[in-house]
Amino acid sequence: MLVGAAWCSVEWGPMAVDVAAHITGTVWKIQVKVGDPVEEEQSVVILESMKMEMPVESPAAGRVASISVSEGQAVEEGDILLSIE
């Protein structure tokens, strides 16, 4: 990046990726904890909807940065469940 007449470097930290509910339902089981490493497509949360268990997979590899829900909580499609960085 050019600042004034001098170049400087900018370091970006890891970008967080939000993991959202793909259906409306209830958080049946949270399979990870904050700080856990996860692989791409690893099941991280199981949602229950209409008596069916639906796994939610991580869209990217990384570490669990935060968990925004708790087991037994009702969620809507699109609600953020957790973040990966």
C-alpha positions as CSV (number, residue, x, y, z in Angstrom):
1,M,0.0,0.0,0.0
2,L,1.4,3.4,-0.9
3,V,1.1,5.9,2.0
4,G,2.3,9.4,1.2
5,A,5.6,8.8,-0.7
6,A,6.5,5.5,1.1
7,W,5.3,1.9,0.7
8,C,4.2,0.1,3.8
9,S,3.0,-3.5,4.2
10,V,-0.4,-4.4,5.6
11,E,-0.9,-7.8,7.3
12,W,-4.5,-9.1,7.5
13,G,-5.4,-11.6,10.2
14,P,-7.5,-14.7,9.4
15,M,-10.9,-13.9,7.9
16,A,-13.8,-15.4,9.8
17,V,-16.3,-17.6,7.9
18,D,-19.8,-17.8,9.3
19,V,-21.6,-21.1,9.3
20,A,-25.3,-20.6,9.0
21,A,-28.4,-22.8,9.4
22,H,-29.6,-24.1,6.1
23,I,-33.0,-25.0,7.5
24,T,-35.4,-23.8,10.2
25,G,-35.2,-26.1,13.2
26,T,-33.7,-26.7,16.6
27,V,-30.0,-27.1,17.5
28,W,-29.9,-30.7,18.5
29,K,-26.1,-31.1,19.0
30,I,-23.0,-28.9,18.8
31,Q,-20.2,-31.1,17.8
32,V,-17.3,-28.6,18.3
33,K,-15.9,-26.2,20.9
34,V,-14.3,-22.8,20.5
35,G,-10.7,-23.4,19.5
36,D,-11.3,-26.8,17.9
37,P,-9.7,-27.3,14.5
38,V,-12.2,-28.2,11.8
39,E,-11.8,-29.6,8.2
40,E,-13.8,-28.4,5.2
41,E,-17.1,-30.4,5.1
42,Q,-16.7,-31.6,8.7
43,S,-20.1,-31.8,10.5
44,V,-20.1,-29.1,13.2
45,V,-23.7,-28.8,14.3
46,I,-26.7,-31.1,14.0
47,L,-30.1,-29.5,13.5
48,E,-33.4,-31.2,14.1
49,S,-36.4,-30.4,11.9
50,M,-39.6,-32.4,11.5
51,K,-38.1,-35.3,13.5
52,M,-35.1,-35.5,11.1
53,E,-31.4,-34.8,12.0
54,M,-29.6,-32.6,9.5
55,P,-25.9,-32.1,9.8
56,V,-24.4,-28.7,9.1
57,E,-20.9,-28.8,7.6
58,S,-18.1,-26.4,7.8
59,P,-17.6,-24.5,4.5
60,A,-13.8,-24.2,5.1
61,A,-11.0,-25.6,7.2
62,G,-9.8,-23.6,10.2
63,R,-10.5,-23.2,13.9
64,V,-13.8,-22.5,15.6
65,A,-13.6,-18.8,16.6
66,S,-17.1,-18.5,18.2
67,I,-20.3,-20.3,18.8
68,S,-23.5,-18.2,18.6
69,V,-26.1,-20.8,19.6
70,S,-26.8,-23.4,22.3
71,E,-28.2,-26.9,22.2
72,G,-32.0,-26.8,22.3
73,Q,-32.2,-23.3,20.7
74,A,-34.6,-22.7,17.8
75,V,-33.0,-21.2,14.7
76,E,-34.3,-19.9,11.4
77,E,-32.8,-20.6,8.0
78,G,-29.8,-18.2,7.6
79,D,-29.1,-17.7,11.4
80,I,-25.4,-17.8,12.2
81,L,-24.5,-20.9,14.2
82,L,-20.7,-20.4,14.6
83,S,-17.7,-18.8,13.0
84,I,-14.5,-20.4,11.6
85,E,-11.2,-18.6,11.2
